[in-house]
Amino acid sequence: MKQFFIRSLIGGSALSVGMFAAPSLAGVYTFGQGSDAFSLEFVSIGNAGNAADTTGNPNPSGAVSYAYNIGKNEINRRSIDKANIGGGLGITMTDMTSYGGNAGNKPATGVSWNEAARFVNWLNTSSGYEAAYKFTTTGSNDYNELWLPSDAGYDASNPYRNSNARYFITSNDEWYKAAYYNPLTSTYSDYANGTNTKPSQDQAGAIYGTIGGFAFPGPYDVDAAGALSSYGTMAQGGNVWEWTESASDLVNDSANERRIYRGGAWTSNAAAFDLNASDRSSKFGQYDEYNLGFRVGSTSVVPAPGVVALLGMSGVLARGRRRTAR
């Protein structure tokens, strides 16, 4: 496949993209512009075709037939604020004054599934990709609709997610694999720290095997919340609960369904059952709570519309530079 080299619109780093699709490396990606720019770091989840875990919940879980990327950290408040500049997305967050404060690097909590999906759509459309989730109304907390066979990017196996999108809320299996699967041993751990031993719960912050914030009034900063998984994601166990894309029955065939969330939070009790791979919960998409947030996944292959859009935009920028030079 022929390769084209384009310049990142924001960061200035060279990206290699194929004529239709090319590997999309994990790393730090920037969204927005100027003072409203923010960055998200993604880690690679490879080992495509791994076996499922038959001891967790739901059973089985964690088998993913393709490579993908997932956010190293939970989405923070700053990212929501910058994407939501001027209230354009209509997303609201919980006032965390009583739980450690509202600093920008704290996890974005009090965000419903519907609001998280609109944020993810913004990541896509602001970067030249198709929206992941279909919304036909403007209310920030209105439910999505299913993509239809007549829609470009329709995926019969998952009518929630458009296959031409690059960014998405991770499914239960995608989230579970990133949290509990060990690619070196091809086994699953009980906790998202790569072990079967319950992480300690203290104020140590980003020390491997701990959950920052349990003894603290609220969650830790998203990049100092401890508990690295075998893949290197932080705080999939603890800090805040995290939405997944999946319906509670694991069949995404109705927009008005309860959505799975998992991973536990700083509010989890000392027994830490909430942190275990055997635990999950679900709520309807309009639900939000002070200890519930989310992280974002991305494809490991740039969708074709995104490549076309990026190439087109790079051409516009190049022409703009030539005009300036004259």
VOBA-1610 file (N, C-alpha, C; in pm, whole numbers, padded with zeros to 5 digits, always signed):
BEGIN
Met+00085-00120+00000Met+00000+00000+00000Met+00088+00124+00000Lys+00057+00219-00088Lys+00134+00342-00091Lys+00112+00420+00038Gln+00212+00493+00078Gln+00204+00572+00200Gln+00220+00720+00167Phe+00143+00802+00235Phe+00157+00946+00226Phe+00202+00997+00360Phe+00278+01103+00361Phe+00321+01164+00486Phe+00262+01303+00494Ile+00187+01327+00602Ile+00125+01456+00622Ile+00171+01512+00755Arg+00151+01638+00773Arg+00193+01705+00895Arg+00073+01721+00987Ser+00089+01683+01113Ser-00021+01699+01208Ser-00070+01842+01207Leu-00204+01860+01205Leu-00261+01994+01196Leu-00232+02077+01319Ile-00209+02010+01432Ile-00192+02084+01556Ile-00051+02070+01610Gly-00005+01945+01621Gly+00120+01924+01690Gly+00243+01940+01603Gly+00226+01929+01468Gly+00340+01945+01380Gly+00420+01819+01362Ser+00376+01704+01420Ser+00451+01580+01403Ser+00407+01510+01277Ala+00499+01436+01214Ala+00467+01368+01090Ala+00386+01242+01120Leu+00280+01222+01044Leu+00198+01103+01057Leu+00201+01029+00925Ser+00217+00896+00929Ser+00214+00816+00807Ser+00076+00757+00793Val+00010+00785+00680Val-00124+00732+00660Val-00132+00666+00524Gly-00211+00560+00514Gly-00224+00491+00388Gly-00321+00561+00296Met-00328+00513+00170Met-00419+00571+00075Met-00562+00559+00125Phe-00594+00445+00189Phe-00727+00428+00246Phe-00723+00407+00396Ala-00626+00336+00445Ala-00616+00314+00589Ala-00475+00269+00621Ala-00426+00308+00736Ala-00291+00272+00776Ala-00287+00257+00927Pro-00187+00186+00980Pro-00179+00173+01125Pro-00175+00308+01193Ser-00251+00321+01299Ser-00256+00445+01376Ser-00189+00420+01510Leu-00069+00471+01526Leu+00009+00443+01645Leu-00053+00508+01767Ala-00040+00438+01881Ala-00079+00500+02006Ala+00018+00613+02037Gly-00023+00701+02123Gly+00060+00815+02158Gly-00026+00929+02204Val+00030+01049+02203Val-00041+01167+02248Val-00099+01240+02127Tyr-00230+01264+02130Tyr-00298+01334+02022Tyr-00363+01460+02077Thr-00356+01567+01998Thr-00407+01696+02041Thr-00535+01730+01969Phe-00629+01788+02042Phe-00758+01827+01989Phe-00781+01975+02018Gly-00863+02038+01938Gly-00890+02180+01959Gly-00775+02266+01910Gln-00789+02394+01927Gln-00690+02487+01877Gln-00659+02596+01979Gly-00539+02649+01971Gly-00499+02762+02054Gly-00514+02734+02201Ser-00573+02828+02272Ser-00590+02814+02416Ser-00691+02707+02454Asp-00768+02660+02357Asp-00866+02555+02384Asp-00816+02417+02346Ala-00688+02404+02316Ala-00631+02275+02280Ala-00608+02190+02405Phe-00623+02060+02390Phe-00592+01966+02497Phe-00544+01835+02434Ser-00476+01753+02512Ser-00416+01629+02461Ser-00469+01508+02535Leu-00479+01397+02462Leu-00514+01267+02519Leu-00407+01167+02481Glu-00367+01084+02576Glu-00266+00981+02550Glu-00334+00845+02537Phe-00297+00773+02432Phe-00352+00640+02406Phe-00242+00535+02414Val-00278+00415+02462Val-00187+00302+02462Val-00243+00195+02369Ser-00156+00114+02311Ser-00196+00011+02216Ser-00242-00115+02289Ile-00351-00169+02243Ile-00399-00299+02292Ile-00394-00394+02174Gly-00289-00474+02167Gly-00269-00567+02057Gly-00322-00705+02089Asn-00243-00806+02048Asn-00282-00946+02077Asn-00422-00975+02027Ala-00448-00935+01903Ala-00580-00957+01844Ala-00614-01105+01844Gly-00739-01136+01870Gly-00786-01274+01871Gly-00759-01347+02001Asn-00732-01273+02109Asn-00706-01337+02238Asn-00829-01411+02287Ala-00806-01512+02367Ala-00916-01590+02424Ala-00989-01508+02529Ala-01115-01540+02550Ala-01196-01471+02651Ala-01164-01523+02791Asp-01196-01442+02889Asp-01191-01482+03029Asp-01324-01549+03063Thr-01319-01668+03115Thr-01442-01741+03149Thr-01467-01743+03299Thr-01400-01652+03371Thr-01419-01646+03516Thr-01473-01511+03562Gly-01479-01414+03470Gly-01519-01279+03509Gly-01668-01256+03494Asn-01705-01130+03482Asn-01845-01092+03470Asn-01856-00976+03371Pro-01931-00994+03264Pro-02004-01115+03224Pro-01910-01226+03178Asn-01961-01342+03169Asn-01883-01460+03133Asn-01935-01512+02998Pro-01853-01512+02893Pro-01712-01470+02888Pro-01698-01321+02862Ser-01577-01270+02883Ser-01544-01130+02856Ser-01399-01119+02810Gly-01370-01013+02738Gly-01232-00977+02709Gly-01177-01022+02576Ala-01249-01105+02501Ala-01199-01148+02371Ala-01224-01037+02269Val-01118-00993+02202Val-01129-00888+02100Val-01049-00934+01979Ser-01112-00932+01864Ser-01052-00992+01744Ser-00961-00897+01667Tyr-00944-00775+01716Tyr-00870-00674+01643Tyr-00785-00593+01742Ala-00685-00525+01690Ala-00605-00434+01771Ala-00679-00300+01781Tyr-00656-00229+01890Tyr-00718-00098+01909Tyr-00635-00021+02010Asn-00671+00102+02036Asn-00605+00185+02136Asn-00706+00225+02242Ile-00656+00257+02359Ile-00743+00304+02466Ile-00671+00414+02542Gly-00748+00508+02595Gly-00688+00615+02671Gly-00611+00563+02791Lys-00489+00612+02809Lys-00412+00571+02926Lys-00483+00613+03053Asn-00548+00729+03047Asn-00611+00786+03166Asn-00760+00811+03142Glu-00830+00832+03250Glu-00969+00875+03242Glu-00975+01017+03184Ile-01084+01050+03119Ile-01102+01186+03067Ile-01109+01282+03185Asn-01035+01392+03176Asn-01034+01488+03285Asn-01130+01605+03259Arg-01149+01686+03361Arg-01244+01797+03352Arg-01199+01901+03249Arg-01070+01922+03240Arg-01017+02022+03146Arg-01056+01988+03003Ser-01048+01860+02967Ser-01081+01819+02831Ser-01227+01848+02799Ile-01315+01820+02894Ile-01456+01850+02873Ile-01477+02000+02857Asp-01416+02077+02946Asp-01433+02222+02941Asp-01387+02281+02808Lys-01275+02232+02756Lys-01221+02288+02633Lys-01301+02245+02511Ala-01348+02121+02511Ala-01434+02076+02401Ala-01570+02144+02407Asn-01612+02176+02529Asn-01744+02232+02554Asn-01742+02384+02562Ile-01640+02445+02499Ile-01621+02588+02511Ile-01749+02661+02469Gly-01791+02754+02552Gly-01913+02827+02523Gly-02039+02747+02546Gly-02024+02630+02607Gly-02140+02545+02632Gly-02193+02477+02509Gly-02111+02470+02404Gly-02158+02417+02277Gly-02207+02274+02282Leu-02144+02191+02365Leu-02186+02051+02375Leu-02294+02031+02481Gly-02313+02130+02565Gly-02416+02119+02668Gly-02385+02022+02780Ile-02260+01980+02792Ile-02223+01881+02893Ile-02203+01948+03028Thr-02260+01890+03130Thr-02240+01940+03266Thr-02166+01836+03349Met-02093+01881+03449Met-02021+01791+03539Met-02062+01821+03683Thr-02040+01724+03770Thr-02070+01742+03911Thr-01975+01845+03973Asp-02028+01932+04056Asp-01945+02021+04135Asp-01878+01937+04243Met-01745+01923+04235Met-01672+01835+04325Met-01607+01911+04440Thr-01658+02028+04474Thr-01600+02108+04582Thr-01589+02027+04711Ser-01687+01944+04738Ser-01687+01863+04861Ser-01605+01736+04847Tyr-01551+01710+04728Tyr-01479+01584+04704Tyr-01342+01610+04642Gly-01270+01706+04695Gly-01134+01730+04650Gly-01118+01843+04550Gly-01229+01901+04503Gly-01218+02017+04416Gly-01241+01989+04269Asn-01240+02097+04191Asn-01273+02092+04049Asn-01154+02123+03959Ala-01035+02091+04004Ala-00916+02118+03923Ala-00925+02046+03789Gly-00861+02104+03687Gly-00876+02054+03551Gly-00830+01912+03529Asn-00734+01863+03610Asn-00682+01728+03588Asn-00754+01623+03672Lys-00858+01662+03741Lys-00943+01564+03809Lys-01032+01496+03705Pro-01074+01373+03730Pro-01160+01306+03633Pro-01293+01378+03615Ala-01342+01375+03492Ala-01472+01436+03461Ala-01582+01344+03512Thr-01645+01384+03620Thr-01750+01302+03680Thr-01885+01374+03668Gly-01991+01297+03689Gly-02124+01352+03670Gly-02158+01368+03523Val-02089+01294+03436Val-02115+01296+03292Val-02193+01170+03257Ser-02311+01186+03200Ser-02393+01072+03162Ser-02332+01001+03041Trp-02382+00881+03014Trp-02337+00810+02893Trp-02368+00892+02770Asn-02486+00949+02765Asn-02526+01028+02649Asn-02433+01148+02629Glu-02393+01211+02738Glu-02302+01325+02728Glu-02163+01279+02687Ala-02117+01167+02743Ala-01987+01113+02705Ala-01983+01082+02556Ala-02092+01028+02503Ala-02099+00995+02361Ala-02092+01120+02276Arg-02151+01230+02321Arg-02143+01356+02246Arg-02001+01413+02248Phe-01932+01397+02360Phe-01792+01439+02366Phe-01709+01358+02267Val-01731+01227+02264Val-01658+01141+02170Val-01689+01181+02026Asn-01814+01211+01999Asn-01849+01256+01864Asn-01771+01381+01826Trp-01756+01472+01922Trp-01680+01594+01896Trp-01534+01562+01865Leu-01475+01467+01937Leu-01337+01427+01906Leu-01327+01383+01761Asn-01427+01310+01715Asn-01426+01262+01576Asn-01446+01375+01477Thr-01554+01447+01492Thr-01589+01547+01390Thr-01491+01663+01386Ser-01434+01698+01501Ser-01336+01807+01502Ser-01203+01764+01440Ser-01186+01632+01422Ser-01063+01580+01363Ser-01085+01530+01220Gly-01206+01546+01168Gly-01232+01509+01030Gly-01287+01369+01011Tyr-01336+01306+01119Tyr-01389+01171+01111Tyr-01540+01170+01131Glu-01601+01058+01100Glu-01744+01040+01120Glu-01776+01031+01269Ala-01889+01086+01309Ala-01934+01072+01447Ala-01954+00924+01480Ala-01919+00885+01601Ala-01934+00745+01641Ala-02079+00710+01669Tyr-02155+00804+01727Tyr-02290+00776+01775Tyr-02390+00868+01706Lys-02504+00811+01675Lys-02605+00882+01597Lys-02702+00957+01689Phe-02698+01088+01682Phe-02792+01172+01756Phe-02871+01255+01654Thr-03001+01257+01673Thr-03086+01336+01583Thr-03153+01452+01657Thr-03125+01465+01787Thr-03176+01576+01866Thr-03059+01652+01924Thr-03084+01770+01974Thr-02977+01857+02021Thr-02959+01855+02172Gly-03050+01795+02245Gly-03035+01790+02390Gly-02915+01708+02430Ser-02829+01765+02514Ser-02703+01698+02547Ser-02724+01563+02614Asn-02836+01546+02682Asn-02860+01421+02752Asn-02970+01337+02685Asp-03003+01371+02560Asp-03097+01289+02483Asp-03028+01161+02439Tyr-03107+01057+02423Tyr-03051+00929+02382Tyr-03008+00930+02235Asn-02909+00847+02208Asn-02868+00824+02070Asn-02971+00736+02001Glu-02953+00719+01871Glu-03033+00626+01794Glu-02941+00522+01731Leu-02997+00416+01680Leu-02918+00314+01613Leu-02882+00359+01472Trp-02759+00327+01430Trp-02725+00343+01291Trp-02803+00241+01209Leu-02844+00279+01089Leu-02928+00196+01004Leu-02847+00143+00886Pro-02892+00033+00825Pro-02821-00020+00708Pro-02801+00082+00597Ser-02889+00182+00591Ser-02876+00285+00488Ser-02771+00390+00522Asp-02718+00389+00645Asp-02618+00486+00688Asp-02478+00438+00652Ala-02397+00527+00598Ala-02256+00493+00575Ala-02192+00459+00708Gly-02115+00351+00711Gly-02049+00310+00835Gly-02132+00221+00923Tyr-02250+00178+00875Tyr-02334+00088+00955Tyr-02262-00045+00978Asp-02267-00092+01103Asp-02206-00220+01140Asp-02316-00305+01204Ala-02357-00409+01136Ala-02467-00492+01184Ala-02437-00555+01320Ser-02309-00576+01350Ser-02273-00639+01477Ser-02278-00540+01593Asn-02282-00409+01564Asn-02287-00307+01667Asn-02350-00179+01611Pro-02484-00173+01608Pro-02551-00055+01553Pro-02533+00072+01637Tyr-02471+00062+01754Tyr-02440+00183+01831Tyr-02328+00263+01765Arg-02222+00195+01719Arg-02098+00260+01678Arg-02081+00261+01528Asn-02052+00379+01473Asn-02026+00390+01331Asn-01885+00338+01301Ser-01873+00250+01205Ser-01743+00189+01177Ser-01645+00286+01112Asn-01693+00402+01066Asn-01604+00503+01009Asn-01552+00602+01112Ala-01595+00586+01237Ala-01545+00673+01344Ala-01407+00626+01388Arg-01329+00717+01440Arg-01198+00679+01495Arg-01203+00666+01646Tyr-01279+00750+01713Tyr-01283+00753+01860Tyr-01419+00702+01907Phe-01421+00637+02023Phe-01543+00575+02073Phe-01531+00549+02222Ile-01644+00523+02285Ile-01645+00470+02422Ile-01617+00321+02409Thr-01523+00270+02484Thr-01486+00129+02468Thr-01599+00036+02509Ser-01612-00074+02435Ser-01710-00177+02468Ser-01668-00249+02596Asn-01758-00330+02650Asn-01724-00408+02768Asn-01601-00494+02743Asp-01595-00562+02626Asp-01481-00649+02598Asp-01353-00569+02580Glu-01360-00456+02511Glu-01241-00373+02492Glu-01190-00319+02626Trp-01280-00272+02708Trp-01243-00219+02840Trp-01185-00330+02926Tyr-01250-00445+02927Tyr-01211-00559+03012Tyr-01072-00610+02973Lys-01047-00623+02845Lys-00917-00671+02800Lys-00806-00576+02843Ala-00826-00446+02823Ala-00724-00348+02861Ala-00697-00350+03010Ala-00799-00381+03089Ala-00784-00379+03235Ala-00721-00505+03289Tyr-00761-00621+03240Tyr-00731-00746+03309Tyr-00645-00847+03232Tyr-00625-00827+03102Tyr-00552-00925+03023Tyr-00402-00897+03030Asn-00322-01004+03046Asn-00176-00992+03045Asn-00124-01048+02914Pro-00074-00963+02824Pro-00031-01012+02693Pro+00093-01100+02698Leu+00169-01095+02807Leu+00290-01177+02817Leu+00259-01320+02856Thr+00154-01338+02934Thr+00119-01472+02981Thr-00010-01525+02920Ser-00080-01439+02845Ser-00210-01474+02785Ser-00310-01520+02891Thr-00304-01455+03005Thr-00396-01486+03115Thr-00462-01357+03163Tyr-00563-01374+03247Tyr-00634-01259+03304Tyr-00605-01250+03453Ser-00600-01127+03503Ser-00584-01104+03645Ser-00719-01064+03704Asp-00730-01074+03835Asp-00854-01036+03902Asp-00869-00885+03914Tyr-00755-00814+03914Tyr-00758-00670+03934Tyr-00682-00601+03821Ala-00711-00473+03804Ala-00651-00397+03694Ala-00512-00346+03728Asn-00443-00414+03817Asn-00302-00385+03844Asn-00213-00500+03800Gly-00268-00591+03719Gly-00191-00702+03666Gly-00170-00816+03762Thr-00241-00816+03875Thr-00223-00921+03975Thr-00360-00971+04022Asn-00355-01076+04103Asn-00475-01129+04168Asn-00485-01082+04312Thr-00401-00985+04345Thr-00401-00929+04480Thr-00468-00794+04481Lys-00563-00776+04569Lys-00636-00650+04579Lys-00538-00535+04598Pro-00548-00432+04516Pro-00459-00318+04533Pro-00480-00253+04669Ser-00373-00201+04724Ser-00387-00125+04848Ser-00459+00004+04818Gln-00526+00059+04917Gln-00603+00181+04898Gln-00549+00288+04993Asp-00477+00383+04938Asp-00415+00484+05020Asp-00400+00612+04940Gln-00321+00704+04988Gln-00303+00832+04922Gln-00171+00839+04847Ala-00116+00725+04812Ala+00017+00725+04753Ala+00020+00782+04612Gly-00092+00788+04544Gly-00089+00836+04408Gly-00034+00732+04313Ala+00041+00775+04213Ala+00076+00688+04102Ala+00185+00586+04134Ile+00167+00513+04240Ile+00256+00402+04273Ile+00189+00275+04225Tyr+00264+00193+04153Tyr+00207+00071+04096Tyr+00137-00011+04205Gly+00013-00050+04176Gly-00058-00138+04267Gly-00142-00068+04371Thr-00146+00064+04369Thr-00229+00135+04466Thr-00348+00199+04397Ile-00443+00238+04475Ile-00556+00315+04424Ile-00553+00449+04492Gly-00511+00550+04421Gly-00505+00682+04481Gly-00643+00732+04519Gly-00654+00789+04636Gly-00773+00861+04673Gly-00869+00792+04767Phe-00846+00667+04802Phe-00945+00601+04888Phe-00958+00671+05022Ala-00844+00711+05080Ala-00848+00780+05208Ala-00858+00931+05190Phe-00868+00974+05067Phe-00872+01116+05032Phe-01018+01156+05013Pro-01051+01283+05022Pro-01192+01324+05006Pro-01250+01294+04869Gly-01167+01274+04769Gly-01218+01252+04635Gly-01115+01186+04546Pro-01141+01181+04415Pro-01049+01112+04323Pro-00919+01188+04304Tyr-00818+01116+04261Tyr-00689+01176+04230Tyr-00689+01233+04089Asp-00586+01311+04057Asp-00564+01353+03919Asp-00556+01228+03832Val-00603+01239+03708Val-00613+01120+03624Val-00478+01058+03591Asp-00370+01136+03595Asp-00238+01082+03566Asp-00158+01053+03691Ala-00224+01050+03806Ala-00156+01018+03932Ala-00249+00936+04020Ala-00318+00842+03958Ala-00421+00766+04031Ala-00381+00621+04057Gly-00257+00585+04026Gly-00207+00453+04061Gly-00263+00342+03975Ala-00233+00217+04014Ala-00292+00096+03956Ala-00278+00089+03804Leu-00157+00058+03756Leu-00136+00038+03613Leu-00171-00105+03576Ser-00243-00119+03465Ser-00273-00252+03414Ser-00151-00308+03342Ser-00159-00433+03298Ser-00047-00494+03225Ser-00018-00419+03095Tyr-00116-00356+03036Tyr-00097-00278+02914Tyr-00052-00135+02943Gly-00059-00093+03070Gly-00014+00041+03105Gly-00123+00143+03119Thr-00249+00102+03123Thr-00356+00198+03152Thr-00358+00227+03302Met-00399+00347+03337Met-00398+00386+03478Met-00540+00394+03533Ala-00558+00335+03652Ala-00679+00350+03732Ala-00804+00294+03666Gln-00788+00185+03588Gln-00909+00115+03548Gln-00971+00045+03670Gly-00892+00029+03772Gly-00943-00012+03901Gly-00932+00105+03997Gly-01045+00159+04040Gly-01043+00270+04135Gly-01050+00406+04070Asn-01035+00507+04151Asn-01047+00649+04116Asn-01191+00682+04085Val-01243+00651+03964Val-01386+00667+03937Val-01435+00549+03855Trp-01563+00517+03871Trp-01627+00421+03783Trp-01618+00472+03639Glu-01624+00380+03542Glu-01612+00421+03403Glu-01720+00356+03317Trp-01785+00440+03237Trp-01882+00391+03141Trp-01815+00301+03037Thr-01886+00201+02990Thr-01849+00133+02866Thr-01959+00158+02765Glu-01934+00123+02642Glu-02032+00142+02536Glu-02147+00042+02545Ser-02122-00074+02603Ser-02211-00189+02589Ser-02339-00181+02668Ala-02446-00230+02606Ala-02572-00247+02676Ala-02557-00356+02780Ser-02642-00353+02882Ser-02627-00446+02994Ser-02644-00591+02950Asp-02722-00616+02843Asp-02737-00753+02794Asp-02635-00787+02687Leu-02539-00694+02662Leu-02428-00710+02569Leu-02471-00709+02423Val-02598-00679+02396Val-02647-00670+02258Val-02691-00527+02234Asn-02617-00453+02154Asn-02645-00311+02133Asn-02752-00292+02026Asp-02872-00342+02055Asp-02978-00340+01956Asp-03093-00246+01990Ser-03080-00173+02100Ser-03182-00075+02139Ser-03112+00042+02206Ala-03142+00163+02159Ala-03074+00280+02213Ala-03111+00307+02358Asn-03233+00273+02395Asn-03281+00301+02531Asn-03257+00180+02620Glu-03130+00148+02642Glu-03091+00036+02726Glu-02996+00082+02834Arg-02990+00005+02940Arg-02891+00030+03044Arg-02752+00004+02987Arg-02655+00085+03028Arg-02516+00070+02980Arg-02428+00025+03095Ile-02334-00062+03063Ile-02243-00117+03164Ile-02142-00012+03206Tyr-02115-00003+03335Tyr-01999+00071+03385Tyr-01929-00017+03487Arg-01800+00004+03504Arg-01724-00088+03588Arg-01593-00026+03637Gly-01523-00097+03723Gly-01390-00056+03766Gly-01380-00003+03907Gly-01493+00032+03970Gly-01485+00084+04106Gly-01440+00229+04111Ala-01440+00284+04231Ala-01407+00425+04250Ala-01339+00444+04385Trp-01299+00569+04412Trp-01237+00596+04542Trp-01337+00571+04656Thr-01464+00569+04622Thr-01568+00544+04722Thr-01590+00396+04749Ser-01523+00309+04673Ser-01540+00165+04693Ser-01493+00125+04832Asn-01559+00028+04890Asn-01527-00008+05029Asn-01394-00083+05038Ala-01352-00107+05160Ala-01219-00166+05183Ala-01206-00305+05123Ala-01317-00377+05109Ala-01311-00510+05050Ala-01280-00504+04901Ala-01309-00388+04842Ala-01272-00360+04702Ala-01332-00460+04604Phe-01450-00515+04636Phe-01514-00605+04540Phe-01544-00532+04410Asp-01574-00402+04420Asp-01604-00324+04301Asp-01488-00322+04202Leu-01368-00342+04251Leu-01249-00335+04166Leu-01223-00466+04092Asn-01291-00572+04131Asn-01264-00706+04080Asn-01326-00726+03942Ala-01261-00811+03862Ala-01313-00842+03729Ala-01450-00908+03734Ser-01488-00957+03850Ser-01617-01024+03865Ser-01731-00927+03890Asp-01703-00798+03894Asp-01807-00701+03927Asp-01833-00606+03812Arg-01959-00577+03790Arg-02000-00474+03694Arg-02135-00420+03738Ser-02169-00301+03688Ser-02298-00240+03717Ser-02352-00182+03588Ser-02476-00137+03590Ser-02533-00075+03471Ser-02639+00026+03511Lys-02651+00130+03430Lys-02752+00233+03449Lys-02797+00281+03311Phe-02914+00345+03306Phe-02958+00403+03180Phe-02868+00521+03142Gly-02868+00552+03014Gly-02773+00648+02959Gly-02787+00790+03009Gln-02896+00825+03075Gln-02912+00960+03128Gln-02861+00973+03272Tyr-02817+00860+03329Tyr-02770+00860+03467Tyr-02634+00928+03476Asp-02614+01007+03580Asp-02481+01061+03609Asp-02462+01060+03761Glu-02337+01054+03802Glu-02307+01044+03944Glu-02170+01104+03970Tyr-02149+01149+04092Tyr-02026+01219+04128Tyr-01902+01130+04123Asn-01920+00997+04123Asn-01804+00907+04118Asn-01799+00825+03990Leu-01863+00874+03885Leu-01871+00801+03757Leu-01816+00887+03644Gly-01718+00834+03570Gly-01658+00904+03457Gly-01642+00810+03338Phe-01540+00834+03256Phe-01519+00748+03139Phe-01381+00770+03081Arg-01340+00678+02994Arg-01219+00697+02913Arg-01256+00665+02768Val-01168+00701+02675Val-01198+00693+02533Val-01109+00589+02467Gly-01162+00518+02368Gly-01085+00428+02286Gly-01069+00485+02146Ser-00979+00426+02067Ser-00965+00466+01927Ser-00926+00345+01844Thr-00954+00354+01715Thr-00914+00247+01625Thr-00763+00247+01610Ser-00709+00132+01574Ser-00565+00125+01543Ser-00542+00142+01394Val-00650+00160+01319Val-00642+00186+01175Val-00725+00311+01147Val-00666+00407+01079Val-00737+00531+01049Val-00848+00502+00950Pro-00974+00533+00980Pro-01082+00509+00884Pro-01061+00590+00757Ala-01110+00536+00646Ala-01088+00600+00517Ala-01137+00744+00511Pro-01258+00776+00563Pro-01301+00917+00555Pro-01206+01011+00629Gly-01147+00963+00740Gly-01053+01046+00814Gly-00928+01074+00734Val-00881+00970+00660Val-00761+00989+00578Val-00788+01092+00470Val-00903+01078+00405Val-00936+01171+00298Val-00946+01313+00353Ala-01014+01325+00471Ala-01031+01458+00529Ala-00896+01518+00568Leu-00809+01436+00628Leu-00680+01487+00671Leu-00594+01527+00552Leu-00597+01444+00448Leu-00520+01479+00330Leu-00572+01607+00267Gly-00705+01619+00265Gly-00763+01740+00209Gly-00726+01861+00289Met-00734+01851+00423Met-00701+01964+00508Met-00554+01999+00499Ser-00468+01895+00485Ser-00326+01925+00473Ser-00297+02001+00345Gly-00376+01968+00238Gly-00360+02042+00114Gly-00402+02186+00128Val-00510+02207+00202Val-00555+02344+00226Val-00450+02423+00302Leu-00392+02358+00405Leu-00289+02428+00482Leu-00168+02459+00395Ala-00132+02363+00309Ala-00016+02384+00223Ala-00041+02503+00129Arg-00165+02507+00071Arg-00196+02618-00017Arg-00193+02751+00059Gly-00242+02745+00186Gly-00241+02865+00269Gly-00099+02913+00295Arg-00009+02818+00317Arg+00131+02856+00341Arg+00193+02918+00216Arg+00156+02862+00098Arg+00210+02918-00025Arg+00161+03062-00047Arg+00032+03082-00016Arg-00021+03217-00031Arg+00051+03314+00062Thr+00072+03268+00185Thr+00142+03354+00280Thr+00283+03389+00231Ala+00349+03289+00170Ala+00484+03311+00123Ala+00489+03419+00015Arg+00383+03421-00068Arg+00382+03524-00171Arg+00360+03663-00111
//
